[in-house]
Amino acid sequence: DICIISDEIFASNEDSVKAILSLLKTKFGFKIVNLNGDEIELNGQLTELEPIPNYDNAVIFTHPHCDEFRAGSYFGIAAKLKNGDEITIISKQKDIKATLKIDSNIKGTIGFLGFEGAKYGFEILKFSR
């Protein structure tokens, strides 16, 4: 009944994405909400598509639920980091010092960075030691 999307889906081709989501919503009858649970306005038009962002690297998902930096071993390999490494993450939202906790239950090259006031979102990991 509900399709949950991240706001990053609108980072490029916003009008076309809204138009496509509107068609899907009409065809299948589900509600489309963002990660905060707010319903998305879908008044867009199909236009020529621009290239989408490339996420070929270690990617972090920011969220406000807990203050930790947790990722799987593949993330550590992609980022050249190991369990317990302390780094400063340079995020679009703010720079934050964090200690990586490797979690064997997490697969893929995504890490989860939580901090108070964080907005939900995906970013390529940028950091300094």
Backbone as XML, in Angstrom:
<?xml version="1.0"?>
<chain id="A" units="angstrom">
  <residue number="1" name="ASP">
    <atom name="N" x="0.808" y="-1.214" z="0.000"/>
    <atom name="CA" x="0.000" y="0.000" z="0.000"/>
    <atom name="C" x="0.844" y="1.269" z="0.000"/>
  </residue>
  <residue number="2" name="ILE">
    <atom name="N" x="2.113" y="1.147" z="0.414"/>
    <atom name="CA" x="2.969" y="2.328" z="0.526"/>
    <atom name="C" x="4.315" y="2.056" z="-0.140"/>
  </residue>
  <residue number="3" name="CYS">
    <atom name="N" x="4.789" y="3.024" z="-0.895"/>
    <atom name="CA" x="6.127" y="2.981" z="-1.484"/>
    <atom name="C" x="6.946" y="4.066" z="-0.791"/>
  </residue>
  <residue number="4" name="ILE">
    <atom name="N" x="8.048" y="3.670" z="-0.143"/>
    <atom name="CA" x="8.897" y="4.616" z="0.582"/>
    <atom name="C" x="10.117" y="4.915" z="-0.282"/>
  </residue>
  <residue number="5" name="ILE">
    <atom name="N" x="10.388" y="6.212" z="-0.489"/>
    <atom name="CA" x="11.523" y="6.615" z="-1.311"/>
    <atom name="C" x="12.395" y="7.600" z="-0.542"/>
  </residue>
  <residue number="6" name="SER">
    <atom name="N" x="13.643" y="7.682" z="-0.955"/>
    <atom name="CA" x="14.571" y="8.657" z="-0.393"/>
    <atom name="C" x="14.531" y="9.911" z="-1.253"/>
  </residue>
  <residue number="7" name="ASP">
    <atom name="N" x="14.696" y="11.062" z="-0.642"/>
    <atom name="CA" x="14.657" y="12.321" z="-1.383"/>
    <atom name="C" x="15.758" y="12.428" z="-2.434"/>
  </residue>
  <residue number="8" name="GLU">
    <atom name="N" x="16.842" y="11.637" z="-2.308"/>
    <atom name="CA" x="17.919" y="11.669" z="-3.306"/>
    <atom name="C" x="17.435" y="11.260" z="-4.689"/>
  </residue>
  <residue number="9" name="ILE">
    <atom name="N" x="16.316" y="10.566" z="-4.747"/>
    <atom name="CA" x="15.799" y="10.143" z="-6.042"/>
    <atom name="C" x="15.477" y="11.353" z="-6.924"/>
  </residue>
  <residue number="10" name="PHE">
    <atom name="N" x="15.303" y="12.518" z="-6.292"/>
    <atom name="CA" x="14.977" y="13.731" z="-7.038"/>
    <atom name="C" x="16.198" y="14.604" z="-7.328"/>
  </residue>
  <residue number="11" name="ALA">
    <atom name="N" x="17.396" y="14.124" z="-6.983"/>
    <atom name="CA" x="18.610" y="14.925" z="-7.161"/>
    <atom name="C" x="18.861" y="15.270" z="-8.623"/>
  </residue>
  <residue number="12" name="SER">
    <atom name="N" x="18.502" y="14.389" z="-9.520"/>
    <atom name="CA" x="18.576" y="14.700" z="-10.951"/>
    <atom name="C" x="17.296" y="14.199" z="-11.593"/>
  </residue>
  <residue number="13" name="ASN">
    <atom name="N" x="16.903" y="14.852" z="-12.663"/>
    <atom name="CA" x="15.695" y="14.459" z="-13.406"/>
    <atom name="C" x="14.427" y="14.527" z="-12.554"/>
  </residue>
  <residue number="14" name="GLU">
    <atom name="N" x="14.330" y="15.535" z="-11.693"/>
    <atom name="CA" x="13.217" y="15.611" z="-10.743"/>
    <atom name="C" x="11.848" y="15.541" z="-11.414"/>
  </residue>
  <residue number="15" name="ASP">
    <atom name="N" x="11.627" y="16.333" z="-12.482"/>
    <atom name="CA" x="10.316" y="16.320" z="-13.136"/>
    <atom name="C" x="9.983" y="14.958" z="-13.722"/>
  </residue>
  <residue number="16" name="SER">
    <atom name="N" x="10.959" y="14.329" z="-14.367"/>
    <atom name="CA" x="10.710" y="13.016" z="-14.967"/>
    <atom name="C" x="10.470" y="11.955" z="-13.891"/>
  </residue>
  <residue number="17" name="VAL">
    <atom name="N" x="11.240" y="12.007" z="-12.810"/>
    <atom name="CA" x="11.060" y="11.037" z="-11.725"/>
    <atom name="C" x="9.663" y="11.182" z="-11.129"/>
  </residue>
  <residue number="18" name="LYS">
    <atom name="N" x="9.237" y="12.423" z="-10.899"/>
    <atom name="CA" x="7.889" y="12.644" z="-10.348"/>
    <atom name="C" x="6.817" y="12.145" z="-11.304"/>
  </residue>
  <residue number="19" name="ALA">
    <atom name="N" x="7.012" y="12.369" z="-12.605"/>
    <atom name="CA" x="6.035" y="11.901" z="-13.588"/>
    <atom name="C" x="5.951" y="10.373" z="-13.597"/>
  </residue>
  <residue number="20" name="ILE">
    <atom name="N" x="7.106" y="9.711" z="-13.554"/>
    <atom name="CA" x="7.121" y="8.240" z="-13.547"/>
    <atom name="C" x="6.486" y="7.687" z="-12.270"/>
  </residue>
  <residue number="21" name="LEU">
    <atom name="N" x="6.837" y="8.290" z="-11.118"/>
    <atom name="CA" x="6.229" y="7.848" z="-9.853"/>
    <atom name="C" x="4.720" y="8.071" z="-9.858"/>
  </residue>
  <residue number="22" name="SER">
    <atom name="N" x="4.280" y="9.164" z="-10.466"/>
    <atom name="CA" x="2.846" y="9.439" z="-10.563"/>
    <atom name="C" x="2.139" y="8.362" z="-11.381"/>
  </residue>
  <residue number="23" name="LEU">
    <atom name="N" x="2.774" y="7.941" z="-12.485"/>
    <atom name="CA" x="2.200" y="6.865" z="-13.298"/>
    <atom name="C" x="2.109" y="5.568" z="-12.505"/>
  </residue>
  <residue number="24" name="LEU">
    <atom name="N" x="3.175" y="5.238" z="-11.770"/>
    <atom name="CA" x="3.171" y="4.022" z="-10.950"/>
    <atom name="C" x="2.107" y="4.091" z="-9.853"/>
  </residue>
  <residue number="25" name="LYS">
    <atom name="N" x="1.996" y="5.245" z="-9.222"/>
    <atom name="CA" x="1.002" y="5.439" z="-8.164"/>
    <atom name="C" x="-0.409" y="5.225" z="-8.718"/>
  </residue>
  <residue number="26" name="THR">
    <atom name="N" x="-0.664" y="5.800" z="-9.896"/>
    <atom name="CA" x="-1.983" y="5.655" z="-10.525"/>
    <atom name="C" x="-2.254" y="4.206" z="-10.921"/>
  </residue>
  <residue number="27" name="LYS">
    <atom name="N" x="-1.260" y="3.561" z="-11.518"/>
    <atom name="CA" x="-1.431" y="2.187" z="-12.010"/>
    <atom name="C" x="-1.640" y="1.188" z="-10.872"/>
  </residue>
  <residue number="28" name="PHE">
    <atom name="N" x="-0.845" y="1.327" z="-9.789"/>
    <atom name="CA" x="-0.865" y="0.327" z="-8.732"/>
    <atom name="C" x="-1.585" y="0.767" z="-7.459"/>
  </residue>
  <residue number="29" name="GLY">
    <atom name="N" x="-1.954" y="2.022" z="-7.365"/>
    <atom name="CA" x="-2.784" y="2.496" z="-6.259"/>
    <atom name="C" x="-2.102" y="2.580" z="-4.910"/>
  </residue>
  <residue number="30" name="PHE">
    <atom name="N" x="-0.776" y="2.757" z="-4.890"/>
    <atom name="CA" x="-0.114" y="2.887" z="-3.592"/>
    <atom name="C" x="0.217" y="4.347" z="-3.298"/>
  </residue>
  <residue number="31" name="LYS">
    <atom name="N" x="0.455" y="4.603" z="-2.038"/>
    <atom name="CA" x="0.823" y="5.924" z="-1.552"/>
    <atom name="C" x="2.348" y="6.027" z="-1.596"/>
  </residue>
  <residue number="32" name="ILE">
    <atom name="N" x="2.890" y="7.187" z="-1.990"/>
    <atom name="CA" x="4.341" y="7.373" z="-2.061"/>
    <atom name="C" x="4.754" y="8.379" z="-0.991"/>
  </residue>
  <residue number="33" name="VAL">
    <atom name="N" x="5.648" y="7.930" z="-0.078"/>
    <atom name="CA" x="6.103" y="8.777" z="1.026"/>
    <atom name="C" x="7.627" y="8.795" z="1.067"/>
  </residue>
  <residue number="34" name="ASN">
    <atom name="N" x="8.188" y="9.848" z="1.702"/>
    <atom name="CA" x="9.642" y="9.897" z="1.875"/>
    <atom name="C" x="10.021" y="9.184" z="3.167"/>
  </residue>
  <residue number="35" name="LEU">
    <atom name="N" x="11.310" y="9.183" z="3.485"/>
    <atom name="CA" x="11.786" y="8.443" z="4.660"/>
    <atom name="C" x="11.272" y="9.010" z="5.980"/>
  </residue>
  <residue number="36" name="ASN">
    <atom name="N" x="10.777" y="10.255" z="5.953"/>
    <atom name="CA" x="10.173" y="10.838" z="7.154"/>
    <atom name="C" x="8.691" y="10.502" z="7.274"/>
  </residue>
  <residue number="37" name="GLY">
    <atom name="N" x="8.134" y="9.844" z="6.250"/>
    <atom name="CA" x="6.717" y="9.482" z="6.262"/>
    <atom name="C" x="5.813" y="10.526" z="5.649"/>
  </residue>
  <residue number="38" name="ASP">
    <atom name="N" x="6.391" y="11.589" z="5.054"/>
    <atom name="CA" x="5.592" y="12.639" z="4.416"/>
    <atom name="C" x="5.217" y="12.214" z="3.004"/>
  </residue>
  <residue number="39" name="GLU">
    <atom name="N" x="3.958" y="12.439" z="2.627"/>
    <atom name="CA" x="3.537" y="12.097" z="1.274"/>
    <atom name="C" x="4.199" y="13.041" z="0.266"/>
  </residue>
  <residue number="40" name="ILE">
    <atom name="N" x="4.599" y="12.493" z="-0.869"/>
    <atom name="CA" x="5.320" y="13.245" z="-1.897"/>
    <atom name="C" x="4.332" y="13.804" z="-2.918"/>
  </residue>
  <residue number="41" name="GLU">
    <atom name="N" x="4.494" y="15.093" z="-3.255"/>
    <atom name="CA" x="3.717" y="15.710" z="-4.331"/>
    <atom name="C" x="4.316" y="15.268" z="-5.663"/>
  </residue>
  <residue number="42" name="LEU">
    <atom name="N" x="3.489" y="14.778" z="-6.564"/>
    <atom name="CA" x="3.993" y="14.199" z="-7.808"/>
    <atom name="C" x="3.452" y="14.921" z="-9.037"/>
  </residue>
  <residue number="43" name="ASN">
    <atom name="N" x="3.754" y="16.178" z="-9.166"/>
    <atom name="CA" x="3.337" y="16.910" z="-10.354"/>
    <atom name="C" x="4.574" y="17.197" z="-11.203"/>
  </residue>
  <residue number="44" name="GLY">
    <atom name="N" x="4.897" y="16.280" z="-12.094"/>
    <atom name="CA" x="6.067" y="16.419" z="-12.944"/>
    <atom name="C" x="5.736" y="16.078" z="-14.381"/>
  </residue>
  <residue number="45" name="GLN">
    <atom name="N" x="6.697" y="16.346" z="-15.266"/>
    <atom name="CA" x="6.545" y="16.040" z="-16.676"/>
    <atom name="C" x="7.762" y="15.256" z="-17.137"/>
  </residue>
  <residue number="46" name="LEU">
    <atom name="N" x="7.548" y="14.353" z="-18.082"/>
    <atom name="CA" x="8.672" y="13.632" z="-18.647"/>
    <atom name="C" x="9.495" y="14.586" z="-19.508"/>
  </residue>
  <residue number="47" name="THR">
    <atom name="N" x="10.797" y="14.596" z="-19.258"/>
    <atom name="CA" x="11.722" y="15.438" z="-20.012"/>
    <atom name="C" x="12.934" y="14.592" z="-20.377"/>
  </residue>
  <residue number="48" name="GLU">
    <atom name="N" x="13.851" y="15.174" z="-21.130"/>
    <atom name="CA" x="15.088" y="14.463" z="-21.455"/>
    <atom name="C" x="15.868" y="14.224" z="-20.176"/>
  </residue>
  <residue number="49" name="LEU">
    <atom name="N" x="16.376" y="13.017" z="-20.010"/>
    <atom name="CA" x="17.040" y="12.639" z="-18.767"/>
    <atom name="C" x="18.490" y="13.100" z="-18.727"/>
  </residue>
  <residue number="50" name="GLU">
    <atom name="N" x="18.917" y="13.577" z="-17.558"/>
    <atom name="CA" x="20.309" y="13.917" z="-17.302"/>
    <atom name="C" x="20.988" y="12.685" z="-16.706"/>
  </residue>
  <residue number="51" name="PRO">
    <atom name="N" x="22.329" y="12.596" z="-16.785"/>
    <atom name="CA" x="23.015" y="11.455" z="-16.148"/>
    <atom name="C" x="22.734" y="11.428" z="-14.647"/>
  </residue>
  <residue number="52" name="ILE">
    <atom name="N" x="22.594" y="10.218" z="-14.099"/>
    <atom name="CA" x="22.351" y="10.088" z="-12.664"/>
    <atom name="C" x="23.686" y="10.066" z="-11.910"/>
  </residue>
  <residue number="53" name="PRO">
    <atom name="N" x="23.683" y="10.417" z="-10.627"/>
    <atom name="CA" x="24.931" y="10.396" z="-9.846"/>
    <atom name="C" x="25.527" y="8.995" z="-9.780"/>
  </residue>
  <residue number="54" name="ASN">
    <atom name="N" x="26.840" y="8.923" z="-9.728"/>
    <atom name="CA" x="27.558" y="7.664" z="-9.662"/>
    <atom name="C" x="27.924" y="7.374" z="-8.203"/>
  </residue>
  <residue number="55" name="TYR">
    <atom name="N" x="27.534" y="6.219" z="-7.706"/>
    <atom name="CA" x="27.835" y="5.830" z="-6.333"/>
    <atom name="C" x="28.806" y="4.650" z="-6.294"/>
  </residue>
  <residue number="56" name="ASP">
    <atom name="N" x="29.796" y="4.647" z="-7.199"/>
    <atom name="CA" x="30.794" y="3.580" z="-7.235"/>
    <atom name="C" x="31.863" y="3.839" z="-6.181"/>
  </residue>
  <residue number="57" name="ASN">
    <atom name="N" x="31.618" y="3.456" z="-4.986"/>
    <atom name="CA" x="32.570" y="3.629" z="-3.898"/>
    <atom name="C" x="31.881" y="3.226" z="-2.607"/>
  </residue>
  <residue number="58" name="ALA">
    <atom name="N" x="32.546" y="3.502" z="-1.504"/>
    <atom name="CA" x="31.918" y="3.278" z="-0.201"/>
    <atom name="C" x="30.877" y="4.382" z="-0.001"/>
  </residue>
  <residue number="59" name="VAL">
    <atom name="N" x="29.664" y="3.987" z="0.317"/>
    <atom name="CA" x="28.549" y="4.924" z="0.459"/>
    <atom name="C" x="28.059" y="4.894" z="1.902"/>
  </residue>
  <residue number="60" name="ILE">
    <atom name="N" x="27.753" y="6.085" z="2.446"/>
    <atom name="CA" x="27.164" y="6.146" z="3.787"/>
    <atom name="C" x="25.694" y="6.539" z="3.682"/>
  </residue>
  <residue number="61" name="PHE">
    <atom name="N" x="24.915" y="5.968" z="4.566"/>
    <atom name="CA" x="23.513" y="6.341" z="4.717"/>
    <atom name="C" x="23.419" y="7.061" z="6.052"/>
  </residue>
  <residue number="62" name="THR">
    <atom name="N" x="23.053" y="8.343" z="6.012"/>
    <atom name="CA" x="22.949" y="9.125" z="7.242"/>
    <atom name="C" x="21.530" y="9.030" z="7.798"/>
  </residue>
  <residue number="63" name="HIS">
    <atom name="N" x="21.455" y="9.010" z="9.123"/>
    <atom name="CA" x="20.163" y="8.881" z="9.798"/>
    <atom name="C" x="20.282" y="9.431" z="11.221"/>
  </residue>
  <residue number="64" name="PRO">
    <atom name="N" x="19.159" y="9.756" z="11.874"/>
    <atom name="CA" x="19.200" y="10.332" z="13.222"/>
    <atom name="C" x="18.974" y="9.343" z="14.360"/>
  </residue>
  <residue number="65" name="HIS">
    <atom name="N" x="19.012" y="8.036" z="14.112"/>
    <atom name="CA" x="18.562" y="7.082" z="15.128"/>
    <atom name="C" x="19.560" y="6.743" z="16.221"/>
  </residue>
  <residue number="66" name="CYS">
    <atom name="N" x="20.831" y="6.724" z="15.935"/>
    <atom name="CA" x="21.817" y="6.412" z="16.957"/>
    <atom name="C" x="23.140" y="7.042" z="16.539"/>
  </residue>
  <residue number="67" name="ASP">
    <atom name="N" x="23.977" y="7.356" z="17.509"/>
    <atom name="CA" x="25.262" y="8.001" z="17.225"/>
    <atom name="C" x="26.345" y="6.950" z="17.046"/>
  </residue>
  <residue number="68" name="GLU">
    <atom name="N" x="26.395" y="6.364" z="15.844"/>
    <atom name="CA" x="27.444" y="5.403" z="15.554"/>
    <atom name="C" x="27.690" y="5.320" z="14.051"/>
  </residue>
  <residue number="69" name="PHE">
    <atom name="N" x="28.858" y="4.805" z="13.717"/>
    <atom name="CA" x="29.273" y="4.588" z="12.338"/>
    <atom name="C" x="29.502" y="3.096" z="12.203"/>
  </residue>
  <residue number="70" name="ARG">
    <atom name="N" x="28.589" y="2.415" z="11.516"/>
    <atom name="CA" x="28.608" y="0.950" z="11.425"/>
    <atom name="C" x="28.563" y="0.549" z="9.956"/>
  </residue>
  <residue number="71" name="ALA">
    <atom name="N" x="29.359" y="-0.469" z="9.610"/>
    <atom name="CA" x="29.410" y="-0.930" z="8.225"/>
    <atom name="C" x="29.881" y="-2.377" z="8.184"/>
  </residue>
  <residue number="72" name="GLY">
    <atom name="N" x="29.760" y="-2.973" z="7.009"/>
    <atom name="CA" x="30.222" y="-4.338" z="6.804"/>
    <atom name="C" x="31.668" y="-4.373" z="6.336"/>
  </residue>
  <residue number="73" name="SER">
    <atom name="N" x="32.198" y="-5.576" z="6.231"/>
    <atom name="CA" x="33.612" y="-5.726" z="5.865"/>
    <atom name="C" x="33.903" y="-5.259" z="4.444"/>
  </residue>
  <residue number="74" name="TYR">
    <atom name="N" x="32.963" y="-5.422" z="3.506"/>
    <atom name="CA" x="33.181" y="-4.947" z="2.141"/>
    <atom name="C" x="33.311" y="-3.425" z="2.102"/>
  </residue>
  <residue number="75" name="PHE">
    <atom name="N" x="32.559" y="-2.744" z="2.955"/>
    <atom name="CA" x="32.688" y="-1.299" z="3.068"/>
    <atom name="C" x="34.104" y="-0.953" z="3.523"/>
  </residue>
  <residue number="76" name="GLY">
    <atom name="N" x="34.573" y="-1.663" z="4.527"/>
    <atom name="CA" x="35.927" y="-1.429" z="5.033"/>
    <atom name="C" x="36.978" y="-1.608" z="3.957"/>
  </residue>
  <residue number="77" name="ILE">
    <atom name="N" x="36.814" y="-2.642" z="3.141"/>
    <atom name="CA" x="37.764" y="-2.891" z="2.044"/>
    <atom name="C" x="37.703" y="-1.752" z="1.023"/>
  </residue>
  <residue number="78" name="ALA">
    <atom name="N" x="36.489" y="-1.361" z="0.615"/>
    <atom name="CA" x="36.328" y="-0.296" z="-0.387"/>
    <atom name="C" x="36.883" y="1.037" z="0.111"/>
  </residue>
  <residue number="79" name="ALA">
    <atom name="N" x="36.706" y="1.311" z="1.417"/>
    <atom name="CA" x="37.147" y="2.583" z="1.982"/>
    <atom name="C" x="38.573" y="2.524" z="2.532"/>
  </residue>
  <residue number="80" name="LYS">
    <atom name="N" x="39.156" y="1.322" z="2.540"/>
    <atom name="CA" x="40.490" y="1.103" z="3.116"/>
    <atom name="C" x="40.513" y="1.494" z="4.595"/>
  </residue>
  <residue number="81" name="LEU">
    <atom name="N" x="39.480" y="1.013" z="5.304"/>
    <atom name="CA" x="39.343" y="1.243" z="6.740"/>
    <atom name="C" x="39.170" y="-0.101" z="7.434"/>
  </residue>
  <residue number="82" name="LYS">
    <atom name="N" x="39.512" y="-0.141" z="8.721"/>
    <atom name="CA" x="39.310" y="-1.373" z="9.490"/>
    <atom name="C" x="38.572" y="-1.047" z="10.785"/>
  </residue>
  <residue number="83" name="ASN">
    <atom name="N" x="38.092" y="-2.085" z="11.428"/>
    <atom name="CA" x="37.341" y="-1.934" z="12.668"/>
    <atom name="C" x="38.139" y="-1.103" z="13.668"/>
  </residue>
  <residue number="84" name="GLY">
    <atom name="N" x="37.498" y="-0.102" z="14.253"/>
    <atom name="CA" x="38.139" y="0.732" z="15.263"/>
    <atom name="C" x="38.844" y="1.959" z="14.709"/>
  </residue>
  <residue number="85" name="ASP">
    <atom name="N" x="38.949" y="2.102" z="13.384"/>
    <atom name="CA" x="39.570" y="3.301" z="12.813"/>
    <atom name="C" x="38.758" y="4.534" z="13.178"/>
  </residue>
  <residue number="86" name="GLU">
    <atom name="N" x="39.465" y="5.567" z="13.638"/>
    <atom name="CA" x="38.829" y="6.844" z="13.947"/>
    <atom name="C" x="39.109" y="7.805" z="12.808"/>
  </residue>
  <residue number="87" name="ILE">
    <atom name="N" x="38.042" y="8.380" z="12.251"/>
    <atom name="CA" x="38.182" y="9.300" z="11.129"/>
    <atom name="C" x="37.261" y="10.496" z="11.311"/>
  </residue>
  <residue number="88" name="THR">
    <atom name="N" x="37.483" y="11.521" z="10.524"/>
    <atom name="CA" x="36.553" y="12.642" z="10.442"/>
    <atom name="C" x="35.836" y="12.513" z="9.109"/>
  </residue>
  <residue number="89" name="ILE">
    <atom name="N" x="34.532" y="12.319" z="9.162"/>
    <atom name="CA" x="33.722" y="12.184" z="7.958"/>
    <atom name="C" x="33.280" y="13.578" z="7.528"/>
  </residue>
  <residue number="90" name="ILE">
    <atom name="N" x="33.522" y="13.862" z="6.260"/>
    <atom name="CA" x="33.151" y="15.162" z="5.700"/>
    <atom name="C" x="31.843" y="14.953" z="4.949"/>
  </residue>
  <residue number="91" name="SER">
    <atom name="N" x="30.749" y="15.301" z="5.612"/>
    <atom name="CA" x="29.410" y="15.069" z="5.090"/>
    <atom name="C" x="28.830" y="16.367" z="4.549"/>
  </residue>
  <residue number="92" name="LYS">
    <atom name="N" x="27.832" y="16.248" z="3.681"/>
    <atom name="CA" x="27.107" y="17.424" z="3.204"/>
    <atom name="C" x="26.410" y="18.135" z="4.371"/>
  </residue>
  <residue number="93" name="GLN">
    <atom name="N" x="26.083" y="17.370" z="5.415"/>
    <atom name="CA" x="25.343" y="17.939" z="6.538"/>
    <atom name="C" x="26.261" y="18.569" z="7.581"/>
  </residue>
  <residue number="94" name="LYS">
    <atom name="N" x="27.360" y="17.883" z="7.905"/>
    <atom name="CA" x="28.343" y="18.409" z="8.846"/>
    <atom name="C" x="29.529" y="17.462" z="8.900"/>
  </residue>
  <residue number="95" name="ASP">
    <atom name="N" x="30.656" y="17.959" z="9.383"/>
    <atom name="CA" x="31.819" y="17.099" z="9.604"/>
    <atom name="C" x="31.668" y="16.458" z="10.971"/>
  </residue>
  <residue number="96" name="ILE">
    <atom name="N" x="31.974" y="15.171" z="11.055"/>
    <atom name="CA" x="31.753" y="14.460" z="12.315"/>
    <atom name="C" x="32.872" y="13.442" z="12.539"/>
  </residue>
  <residue number="97" name="LYS">
    <atom name="N" x="33.389" y="13.401" z="13.760"/>
    <atom name="CA" x="34.381" y="12.388" z="14.131"/>
    <atom name="C" x="33.629" y="11.107" z="14.461"/>
  </residue>
  <residue number="98" name="ALA">
    <atom name="N" x="34.149" y="9.998" z="13.930"/>
    <atom name="CA" x="33.463" y="8.725" z="14.140"/>
    <atom name="C" x="34.468" y="7.589" z="14.186"/>
  </residue>
  <residue number="99" name="THR">
    <atom name="N" x="34.097" y="6.534" z="14.890"/>
    <atom name="CA" x="34.897" y="5.318" z="14.961"/>
    <atom name="C" x="34.130" y="4.220" z="14.244"/>
  </residue>
  <residue number="100" name="LEU">
    <atom name="N" x="34.765" y="3.595" z="13.260"/>
    <atom name="CA" x="34.101" y="2.549" z="12.481"/>
    <atom name="C" x="33.938" y="1.277" z="13.300"/>
  </residue>
  <residue number="101" name="LYS">
    <atom name="N" x="32.722" y="0.752" z="13.288"/>
    <atom name="CA" x="32.424" y="-0.549" z="13.891"/>
    <atom name="C" x="32.034" y="-1.482" z="12.753"/>
  </residue>
  <residue number="102" name="ILE">
    <atom name="N" x="32.868" y="-2.490" z="12.496"/>
    <atom name="CA" x="32.559" y="-3.468" z="11.450"/>
    <atom name="C" x="31.524" y="-4.450" z="11.997"/>
  </residue>
  <residue number="103" name="ASP">
    <atom name="N" x="30.455" y="-4.645" z="11.248"/>
    <atom name="CA" x="29.362" y="-5.536" z="11.611"/>
    <atom name="C" x="29.263" y="-6.611" z="10.534"/>
  </residue>
  <residue number="104" name="SER">
    <atom name="N" x="29.544" y="-7.837" z="10.870"/>
    <atom name="CA" x="29.556" y="-8.927" z="9.883"/>
    <atom name="C" x="28.181" y="-9.205" z="9.290"/>
  </residue>
  <residue number="105" name="ASN">
    <atom name="N" x="27.128" y="-8.677" z="9.887"/>
    <atom name="CA" x="25.777" y="-8.878" z="9.365"/>
    <atom name="C" x="25.435" y="-7.925" z="8.221"/>
  </residue>
  <residue number="106" name="ILE">
    <atom name="N" x="26.238" y="-6.882" z="8.034"/>
    <atom name="CA" x="25.972" y="-5.906" z="6.972"/>
    <atom name="C" x="26.735" y="-6.328" z="5.721"/>
  </residue>
  <residue number="107" name="LYS">
    <atom name="N" x="26.044" y="-6.441" z="4.623"/>
    <atom name="CA" x="26.642" y="-6.842" z="3.341"/>
    <atom name="C" x="26.727" y="-5.618" z="2.425"/>
  </residue>
  <residue number="108" name="GLY">
    <atom name="N" x="27.627" y="-5.666" z="1.474"/>
    <atom name="CA" x="27.734" y="-4.592" z="0.494"/>
    <atom name="C" x="28.678" y="-3.494" z="0.936"/>
  </residue>
  <residue number="109" name="THR">
    <atom name="N" x="28.740" y="-2.446" z="0.141"/>
    <atom name="CA" x="29.675" y="-1.348" z="0.412"/>
    <atom name="C" x="28.947" y="-0.124" z="0.941"/>
  </residue>
  <residue number="110" name="ILE">
    <atom name="N" x="28.019" y="-0.347" z="1.862"/>
    <atom name="CA" x="27.296" y="0.766" z="2.481"/>
    <atom name="C" x="27.595" y="0.788" z="3.967"/>
  </residue>
  <residue number="111" name="GLY">
    <atom name="N" x="27.738" y="1.997" z="4.493"/>
    <atom name="CA" x="27.918" y="2.193" z="5.916"/>
    <atom name="C" x="26.767" y="3.035" z="6.446"/>
  </residue>
  <residue number="112" name="PHE">
    <atom name="N" x="26.511" y="2.932" z="7.727"/>
    <atom name="CA" x="25.415" y="3.666" z="8.345"/>
    <atom name="C" x="25.996" y="4.633" z="9.361"/>
  </residue>
  <residue number="113" name="LEU">
    <atom name="N" x="25.769" y="5.927" z="9.134"/>
    <atom name="CA" x="26.286" y="6.969" z="10.007"/>
    <atom name="C" x="25.128" y="7.670" z="10.684"/>
  </residue>
  <residue number="114" name="GLY">
    <atom name="N" x="25.032" y="7.491" z="11.991"/>
    <atom name="CA" x="23.966" y="8.142" z="12.742"/>
    <atom name="C" x="24.516" y="9.274" z="13.583"/>
  </residue>
  <residue number="115" name="PHE">
    <atom name="N" x="23.782" y="10.358" z="13.621"/>
    <atom name="CA" x="24.110" y="11.463" z="14.528"/>
    <atom name="C" x="22.868" y="12.311" z="14.728"/>
  </residue>
  <residue number="116" name="GLU">
    <atom name="N" x="22.821" y="12.990" z="15.860"/>
    <atom name="CA" x="21.662" y="13.797" z="16.215"/>
    <atom name="C" x="21.431" y="14.875" z="15.164"/>
  </residue>
  <residue number="117" name="GLY">
    <atom name="N" x="20.199" y="15.004" z="14.717"/>
    <atom name="CA" x="19.832" y="16.017" z="13.734"/>
    <atom name="C" x="20.112" y="15.614" z="12.295"/>
  </residue>
  <residue number="118" name="ALA">
    <atom name="N" x="20.605" y="14.409" z="12.062"/>
    <atom name="CA" x="20.921" y="13.970" z="10.698"/>
    <atom name="C" x="19.648" y="13.843" z="9.874"/>
  </residue>
  <residue number="119" name="LYS">
    <atom name="N" x="19.777" y="14.172" z="8.606"/>
    <atom name="CA" x="18.696" y="13.930" z="7.656"/>
    <atom name="C" x="18.986" y="12.593" z="6.990"/>
  </residue>
  <residue number="120" name="TYR">
    <atom name="N" x="17.937" y="11.887" z="6.598"/>
    <atom name="CA" x="18.120" y="10.642" z="5.873"/>
    <atom name="C" x="18.756" y="10.963" z="4.526"/>
  </residue>
  <residue number="121" name="GLY">
    <atom name="N" x="19.777" y="10.200" z="4.150"/>
    <atom name="CA" x="20.365" y="10.451" z="2.849"/>
    <atom name="C" x="21.556" y="9.562" z="2.555"/>
  </residue>
  <residue number="122" name="PHE">
    <atom name="N" x="21.899" y="9.486" z="1.287"/>
    <atom name="CA" x="23.052" y="8.724" z="0.829"/>
    <atom name="C" x="24.133" y="9.677" z="0.352"/>
  </residue>
  <residue number="123" name="GLU">
    <atom name="N" x="25.393" y="9.360" z="0.662"/>
    <atom name="CA" x="26.538" y="10.138" z="0.206"/>
    <atom name="C" x="27.705" y="9.188" z="-0.026"/>
  </residue>
  <residue number="124" name="ILE">
    <atom name="N" x="28.576" y="9.559" z="-0.973"/>
    <atom name="CA" x="29.836" y="8.827" z="-1.100"/>
    <atom name="C" x="30.700" y="9.242" z="0.082"/>
  </residue>
  <residue number="125" name="LEU">
    <atom name="N" x="31.339" y="8.280" z="0.708"/>
    <atom name="CA" x="32.174" y="8.551" z="1.883"/>
    <atom name="C" x="33.358" y="9.424" z="1.510"/>
  </residue>
  <residue number="126" name="LYS">
    <atom name="N" x="33.506" y="10.543" z="2.220"/>
    <atom name="CA" x="34.687" y="11.408" z="2.131"/>
    <atom name="C" x="35.169" y="11.579" z="3.574"/>
  </residue>
  <residue number="127" name="PHE">
    <atom name="N" x="36.470" y="11.370" z="3.818"/>
    <atom name="CA" x="36.958" y="11.443" z="5.180"/>
    <atom name="C" x="38.421" y="11.850" z="5.228"/>
  </residue>
  <residue number="128" name="SER">
    <atom name="N" x="38.839" y="12.219" z="6.435"/>
    <atom name="CA" x="40.258" y="12.460" z="6.709"/>
    <atom name="C" x="40.594" y="11.692" z="7.980"/>
  </residue>
  <residue number="129" name="ARG">
    <atom name="N" x="41.867" y="11.390" z="8.135"/>
    <atom name="CA" x="42.297" y="10.644" z="9.332"/>
    <atom name="C" x="42.745" y="11.597" z="10.399"/>
  </residue>
</chain>
